[in-house]
């Protein structure tokens, strides 16, 4: 299938590693030009070089925090790429903690990272997306918005608001030809998951490998997703090939979510 991504211009945040990097790589493989963002300039530059080397597509590094300078990140990406067609709003999740471990400051920091970063990036990108004939936005959230994950109360709570934002924008701006979807990863083989499994192993007095094995059993496949498997779904949702899909919250979870809706 031709995803019609050749020549499209994409900004992917949180993309020096993990899910964001996998999406950027997948878009570049389909011929899109990508601007990638994260806070660490050195790691980000290495990621951009890796994307370009593996795909032959243009890949640009735009360092900066999505909680501090989202408007500048979008402006820089649009300037470098000559506009924007695709936006992926992705950020690292809040820490693994119990409810009573965090005060109001912790909650506000989680809201800033896992909700307001999406709000600010999308708001800044709208003028550029309005000039595109294939405008598509993908918010990266988590399957925890449907099935809460133990010890992730901050993520479970705040990411649900981002799903509400995504659906609302799909309804509000669909008449202008813009699409908004959210992708809900479950446990995927990324550095972030290793960090969470490390925290879980410490709390349970077990090993990281043991916690990964236990979590993998929740999937009908008995394993976690690879970043590429996740990215394949994300790239399709972003692409013009999915032109009649908007307001969708797509779980990529290997059957870990046990609900029916």
Beta strands, then each sheet from edge to edge (+ up, - down):
strand 1: 9-12
strand 2: 33-36
strand 3: 59-61
strand 4: 86-89
strand 5: 136-140
strand 6: 179-185
strand 7: 249-252
sheet 1: 3+ 2+ 1+ 4+ 5+ 6+ 7+
end
